[in-house]
Amino acid sequence: MIEPLDDRLRDQDALDEIEMTSNLMIAASESQALSQAEIDEILGLG
């Protein structure tokens, strides 16, 4: 039986960072090269 995740162990900042890193990795794998502006946009830096 799978036990539910203990919400006390959830770190939203870490989850957000993992999501941003994943998005960047996906975009990088789909492109020859990303510009700094594209990287900033993926990371939500404007």
NORSUL-V38730 format. One record per pair of residues at least 12 apart in sequence whose C-alpha atoms are under 10 Angstrom apart, sorted by the first residue. I is the first residue (numbers start at 1). GAP is how many residues later the second one is. Records with the same first field share a line. If there is no record, write none. Layout:
# NORSUL-V38730
I: GAP  GAP
This chain:
# NORSUL-V38730
17: 26
19: 24
20: 22  23  24
21: 21  22
22: 20
23: 16  19  20
24: 14  15  16  17  18  19
25: 17
27: 12  15
